[in-house]
Amino acid sequence: MSIEDHRPSPPGPGHTVPDMSGQWLTVADAVQFCAEMGLNRDIKTIRRWAQRSHSRPENAEVLVHEQDTPTGFRYVIEQSSLERKIAQELAFEASRAEADTSGQVLPGPGAPAPVPPPETASPPKQTGPDTPEPAHPSPDTSPDEENAETRKLTVSSVTDTFLKDQIAEKDAQIRELNRQIERRDGQMEAMLERDKETNILINTLQELFSQAIGIESPARMQLRSRQPGDSSASSDQGDEV
């Protein structure tokens, strides 16, 4: 479709006014044109092509021009340049689909092709009476059993590392528990010392209180009850005297 007759904005530095004699498409028309050519691209992608091509004309992907509108400007893309871009994108998608099936990694569109590595000659196979024969699976071993053996070897190696880590972790926990036990022992000893001091203070207070009110303190009464040879007669004699 042809564009309306609008006065184009003056080109910026480094930009030249393109030849407007060809077929030009708006971004929305370019999306529809891509779909008709078998390439699915949204309007954001087409607008990104136009912006890059307009800002970097030396590496333009499509031939683009800014067209003035009542609300600002819009990009218009030359149809033949868009056809070339569509052909490049389709060729890249085809090669990428081919690479997906073979497991190869392809560069993006326009990137240089990767250089294959040089072929290295394999060393000749040694043959002789002392050359060990390559290991071949026994005919009675199924592929599933071979895979199971491989998994067992892998798991055993992983288990060795895991056990070493667990032992180191347990040793650290034991050291921490020993430090906690030592701290608890110190706290218990301090509490016992405080209990002894408290008992001494209480006994001293009881003694002083008993002397103040003129009675025998409970500690002395308990001491007298434990002394051998005390009897009621001796106590009576003491009273008489």
CYANA upper distance limits for C-alpha pairs under 8 A (distance plus 0.5 A):
  1 MET  CA     23 GLN  CA      7.22
  1 MET  CA     24 TRP  CA      7.23
  1 MET  CA     25 LEU  CA      6.94
  2 SER  CA     23 GLN  CA      6.69
  2 SER  CA     24 TRP  CA      6.47
  2 SER  CA     25 LEU  CA      7.73
  3 ILE  CA     24 TRP  CA      7.12
  3 ILE  CA     25 LEU  CA      7.90
  6 HIS  CA     67 GLN  CA      7.57
  6 HIS  CA     68 ASP  CA      6.89
  6 HIS  CA     69 THR  CA      8.08
  7 ARG  CA     67 GLN  CA      8.12
  7 ARG  CA     68 ASP  CA      7.18
  8 PRO  CA     66 GLU  CA      7.44
  8 PRO  CA     67 GLN  CA      5.86
  8 PRO  CA     68 ASP  CA      6.21
  9 SER  CA     66 GLU  CA      7.53
  9 SER  CA     67 GLN  CA      7.35
  9 SER  CA     68 ASP  CA      6.85
 11 PRO  CA     15 HIS  CA      6.04
 11 PRO  CA     16 THR  CA      6.77
 11 PRO  CA     17 VAL  CA      6.99
 14 GLY  CA     57 PRO  CA      8.46
 15 HIS  CA     57 PRO  CA      7.56
 17 VAL  CA     65 HIS  CA      8.30
 18 PRO  CA     63 LEU  CA      8.37
 18 PRO  CA     64 VAL  CA      8.42
 18 PRO  CA     65 HIS  CA      7.53
 20 MET  CA     24 TRP  CA      8.13
 22 GLY  CA     78 GLU  CA      7.31
 22 GLY  CA     79 GLN  CA      8.10
 23 GLN  CA     78 GLU  CA      6.35
 23 GLN  CA     79 GLN  CA      5.99
 23 GLN  CA     80 SER  CA      8.11
 24 TRP  CA     76 VAL  CA      6.49
 24 TRP  CA     77 ILE  CA      5.85
 24 TRP  CA     78 GLU  CA      4.92
 24 TRP  CA     79 GLN  CA      6.07
 25 LEU  CA     29 ASP  CA      6.04
 25 LEU  CA     30 ALA  CA      6.26
 25 LEU  CA     76 VAL  CA      5.77
 25 LEU  CA     77 ILE  CA      5.62
 25 LEU  CA     78 GLU  CA      6.76
 25 LEU  CA     79 GLN  CA      6.88
 26 THR  CA     30 ALA  CA      6.49
 26 THR  CA     74 ARG  CA      8.09
 26 THR  CA     75 TYR  CA      6.76
 26 THR  CA     76 VAL  CA      5.02
 26 THR  CA     77 ILE  CA      6.77
 27 VAL  CA     31 VAL  CA      6.83
 27 VAL  CA     43 ILE  CA      7.12
 27 VAL  CA     46 ILE  CA      6.81
 27 VAL  CA     47 ARG  CA      6.83
 27 VAL  CA     75 TYR  CA      7.04
 27 VAL  CA     76 VAL  CA      6.94
 27 VAL  CA     77 ILE  CA      7.74
 28 ALA  CA     32 GLN  CA      7.10
 28 ALA  CA     43 ILE  CA      6.98
 29 ASP  CA     33 PHE  CA      6.59
 30 ALA  CA     34 CYS  CA      6.59
 30 ALA  CA     46 ILE  CA      7.69
 30 ALA  CA     77 ILE  CA      7.91
 30 ALA  CA     82 LEU  CA      8.29
 31 VAL  CA     35 ALA  CA      6.89
 31 VAL  CA     40 ASN  CA      8.33
 31 VAL  CA     41 ARG  CA      6.82
 31 VAL  CA     42 ASP  CA      6.80
 31 VAL  CA     43 ILE  CA      6.56
 31 VAL  CA     46 ILE  CA      7.31
 32 GLN  CA     36 GLU  CA      6.80
 33 PHE  CA     37 MET  CA      6.81
 34 CYS  CA     38 GLY  CA      6.84
 34 CYS  CA     39 LEU  CA      5.55
 34 CYS  CA     40 ASN  CA      6.86
 34 CYS  CA     41 ARG  CA      7.35
 34 CYS  CA     86 ILE  CA      7.33
 35 ALA  CA     39 LEU  CA      5.61
 35 ALA  CA     40 ASN  CA      5.82
 35 ALA  CA     41 ARG  CA      7.86
 37 MET  CA     86 ILE  CA      8.03
 39 LEU  CA     86 ILE  CA      7.32
 39 LEU  CA     89 GLU  CA      8.24
 39 LEU  CA     90 LEU  CA      7.31
 41 ARG  CA     45 THR  CA      6.73
 41 ARG  CA     46 ILE  CA      7.47
 42 ASP  CA     46 ILE  CA      7.11
 43 ILE  CA     47 ARG  CA      6.58
 44 LYS  CA     48 ARG  CA      6.58
 45 THR  CA     49 TRP  CA      6.82
 46 ILE  CA     50 ALA  CA      6.87
 47 ARG  CA     51 GLN  CA      6.63
 47 ARG  CA     75 TYR  CA      8.13
 48 ARG  CA     52 ARG  CA      6.64
 49 TRP  CA     53 SER  CA      6.59
 49 TRP  CA     61 GLU  CA      7.12
 49 TRP  CA     62 VAL  CA      7.62
 50 ALA  CA     54 HIS  CA      6.49
 50 ALA  CA     61 GLU  CA      8.39
 50 ALA  CA     62 VAL  CA      7.38
 50 ALA  CA     63 LEU  CA      8.47
 50 ALA  CA     64 VAL  CA      6.46
 50 ALA  CA     75 TYR  CA      7.16
 50 ALA  CA     76 VAL  CA      8.49
 50 ALA  CA     77 ILE  CA      7.72
 51 GLN  CA     55 SER  CA      6.57
 52 ARG  CA     56 ARG  CA      6.37
 52 ARG  CA     60 ALA  CA      7.46
 52 ARG  CA     61 GLU  CA      8.18
 53 SER  CA     57 PRO  CA      5.82
 53 SER  CA     59 ASN  CA      7.20
 53 SER  CA     60 ALA  CA      4.52
 53 SER  CA     61 GLU  CA      6.08
 53 SER  CA     62 VAL  CA      6.63
 53 SER  CA     63 LEU  CA      7.53
 53 SER  CA     64 VAL  CA      7.15
 54 HIS  CA     60 ALA  CA      7.55
 54 HIS  CA     64 VAL  CA      6.64
 54 HIS  CA     65 HIS  CA      7.56
 56 ARG  CA     60 ALA  CA      6.51
 61 GLU  CA     81 SER  CA      8.35
 61 GLU  CA     85 LYS  CA      7.18
 62 VAL  CA     77 ILE  CA      7.33
 62 VAL  CA     78 GLU  CA      7.69
 62 VAL  CA     81 SER  CA      5.58
 62 VAL  CA     82 LEU  CA      6.25
 62 VAL  CA     85 LYS  CA      7.22
 63 LEU  CA     77 ILE  CA      6.30
 63 LEU  CA     78 GLU  CA      5.93
 63 LEU  CA     81 SER  CA      6.28
 63 LEU  CA     82 LEU  CA      8.11
 64 VAL  CA     75 TYR  CA      7.07
 64 VAL  CA     76 VAL  CA      6.17
 64 VAL  CA     77 ILE  CA      5.01
 64 VAL  CA     78 GLU  CA      6.77
 65 HIS  CA     75 TYR  CA      6.21
 65 HIS  CA     76 VAL  CA      5.89
 65 HIS  CA     77 ILE  CA      7.07
 66 GLU  CA     73 PHE  CA      6.79
 66 GLU  CA     74 ARG  CA      6.15
 66 GLU  CA     75 TYR  CA      5.25
 66 GLU  CA     76 VAL  CA      6.89
 67 GLN  CA     73 PHE  CA      5.79
 67 GLN  CA     74 ARG  CA      5.72
 67 GLN  CA     75 TYR  CA      6.53
 67 GLN  CA     76 VAL  CA      7.25
 68 ASP  CA     72 GLY  CA      6.45
 68 ASP  CA     73 PHE  CA      4.68
 68 ASP  CA     74 ARG  CA      6.95
 69 THR  CA     73 PHE  CA      5.37
 69 THR  CA     74 ARG  CA      7.33
 77 ILE  CA     81 SER  CA      8.19
 77 ILE  CA     82 LEU  CA      7.46
 78 GLU  CA     82 LEU  CA      6.84
 79 GLN  CA     83 GLU  CA      6.70
 80 SER  CA     84 ARG  CA      7.00
 81 SER  CA     85 LYS  CA      6.83
 82 LEU  CA     86 ILE  CA      6.59
 83 GLU  CA     87 ALA  CA      6.70
 84 ARG  CA     88 GLN  CA      6.81
 85 LYS  CA     89 GLU  CA      6.76
 86 ILE  CA     90 LEU  CA      6.59
 87 ALA  CA     91 ALA  CA      6.61
 88 GLN  CA     92 PHE  CA      6.65
 88 GLN  CA    109 PRO  CA      7.60
 89 GLU  CA     93 GLU  CA      6.67
 89 GLU  CA    109 PRO  CA      7.59
 90 LEU  CA     94 ALA  CA      6.67
 91 ALA  CA     95 SER  CA      6.74
 92 PHE  CA     96 ARG  CA      6.53
 92 PHE  CA    108 GLY  CA      8.10
 92 PHE  CA    109 PRO  CA      6.71
 93 GLU  CA     97 ALA  CA      6.61
 94 ALA  CA     98 GLU  CA      6.74
 95 SER  CA     99 ALA  CA      6.58
 95 SER  CA    106 LEU  CA      8.33
 96 ARG  CA    100 ASP  CA      6.61
 96 ARG  CA    105 VAL  CA      8.40
 96 ARG  CA    106 LEU  CA      6.94
 97 ALA  CA    101 THR  CA      7.19
 98 GLU  CA    102 SER  CA      7.18
 99 ALA  CA    103 GLY  CA      6.18
 99 ALA  CA    104 GLN  CA      5.35
 99 ALA  CA    105 VAL  CA      7.00
 99 ALA  CA    106 LEU  CA      7.49
100 ASP  CA    104 GLN  CA      6.95
100 ASP  CA    105 VAL  CA      8.26
107 PRO  CA    111 ALA  CA      6.30
107 PRO  CA    112 PRO  CA      8.03
107 PRO  CA    113 ALA  CA      7.73
126 GLN  CA    131 THR  CA      7.37
127 THR  CA    131 THR  CA      6.40
137 PRO  CA    141 THR  CA      6.99
141 THR  CA    145 GLU  CA      6.76
141 THR  CA    146 GLU  CA      7.40
142 SER  CA    146 GLU  CA      6.99
143 PRO  CA    147 ASN  CA      6.71
144 ASP  CA    148 ALA  CA      6.63
145 GLU  CA    149 GLU  CA      6.72
146 GLU  CA    150 THR  CA      6.81
147 ASN  CA    151 ARG  CA      6.65
148 ALA  CA    152 LYS  CA      6.70
149 GLU  CA    153 LEU  CA      6.87
150 THR  CA    154 THR  CA      6.80
151 ARG  CA    155 VAL  CA      6.51
152 LYS  CA    156 SER  CA      6.53
153 LEU  CA    157 SER  CA      6.85
154 THR  CA    158 VAL  CA      6.75
155 VAL  CA    159 THR  CA      6.40
156 SER  CA    160 ASP  CA      6.78
157 SER  CA    161 THR  CA      7.19
158 VAL  CA    162 PHE  CA      6.65
159 THR  CA    163 LEU  CA      6.47
160 ASP  CA    164 LYS  CA      6.78
161 THR  CA    165 ASP  CA      6.79
162 PHE  CA    166 GLN  CA      6.66
163 LEU  CA    167 ILE  CA      6.58
164 LYS  CA    168 ALA  CA      6.74
165 ASP  CA    169 GLU  CA      6.65
166 GLN  CA    170 LYS  CA      6.61
167 ILE  CA    171 ASP  CA      6.64
168 ALA  CA    172 ALA  CA      6.84
169 GLU  CA    173 GLN  CA      6.81
170 LYS  CA    174 ILE  CA      6.64
171 ASP  CA    175 ARG  CA      6.74
172 ALA  CA    176 GLU  CA      6.77
173 GLN  CA    177 LEU  CA      6.69
174 ILE  CA    178 ASN  CA      6.66
175 ARG  CA    179 ARG  CA      6.83
176 GLU  CA    180 GLN  CA      6.79
177 LEU  CA    181 ILE  CA      6.66
178 ASN  CA    182 GLU  CA      6.72
179 ARG  CA    183 ARG  CA      6.78
180 GLN  CA    184 ARG  CA      6.69
181 ILE  CA    185 ASP  CA      6.62
182 GLU  CA    186 GLY  CA      6.79
183 ARG  CA    187 GLN  CA      6.74
184 ARG  CA    188 MET  CA      6.64
185 ASP  CA    189 GLU  CA      6.71
186 GLY  CA    190 ALA  CA      6.74
187 GLN  CA    191 MET  CA      6.69
188 MET  CA    192 LEU  CA      6.70
189 GLU  CA    193 GLU  CA      6.75
190 ALA  CA    194 ARG  CA      6.77
191 MET  CA    195 ASP  CA      6.70
192 LEU  CA    196 LYS  CA      6.77
193 GLU  CA    197 GLU  CA      6.78
194 ARG  CA    198 THR  CA      6.55
195 ASP  CA    199 ASN  CA      6.69
196 LYS  CA    200 ILE  CA      6.77
197 GLU  CA    201 LEU  CA      6.73
198 THR  CA    202 ILE  CA      6.66
199 ASN  CA    203 ASN  CA      6.64
200 ILE  CA    204 THR  CA      6.64
201 LEU  CA    205 LEU  CA      6.67
202 ILE  CA    206 GLN  CA      6.67
203 ASN  CA    207 GLU  CA      6.67
203 ASN  CA    219 ALA  CA      7.88
204 THR  CA    208 LEU  CA      6.74
205 LEU  CA    209 PHE  CA      6.49
206 GLN  CA    210 SER  CA      6.51
206 GLN  CA    217 SER  CA      6.99
206 GLN  CA    218 PRO  CA      8.20
207 GLU  CA    211 GLN  CA      6.75
207 GLU  CA    217 SER  CA      6.02
207 GLU  CA    219 ALA  CA      8.18
208 LEU  CA    212 ALA  CA      6.67
209 PHE  CA    213 ILE  CA      6.96
210 SER  CA    214 GLY  CA      6.41
210 SER  CA    215 ILE  CA      5.62
210 SER  CA    216 GLU  CA      6.36
210 SER  CA    217 SER  CA      5.61
211 GLN  CA    215 ILE  CA      6.74
211 GLN  CA    216 GLU  CA      7.67
211 GLN  CA    217 SER  CA      8.03
216 GLU  CA    220 ARG  CA      7.10
216 GLU  CA    221 MET  CA      7.19
217 SER  CA    221 MET  CA      6.86
218 PRO  CA    222 GLN  CA      6.58
219 ALA  CA    223 LEU  CA      6.68
220 ARG  CA    224 ARG  CA      6.58
221 MET  CA    225 SER  CA      6.73
222 GLN  CA    226 ARG  CA      6.96
223 LEU  CA    227 GLN  CA      7.03
224 ARG  CA    230 ASP  CA      8.28
225 SER  CA    230 ASP  CA      8.25
230 ASP  CA    234 SER  CA      7.14
230 ASP  CA    235 SER  CA      8.09
231 SER  CA    235 SER  CA      6.92
232 SER  CA    236 ASP  CA      6.65
233 ALA  CA    237 GLN  CA      6.69
234 SER  CA    238 GLY  CA      6.68
235 SER  CA    239 ASP  CA      6.82
236 ASP  CA    240 GLU  CA      6.75
237 GLN  CA    241 VAL  CA      6.72
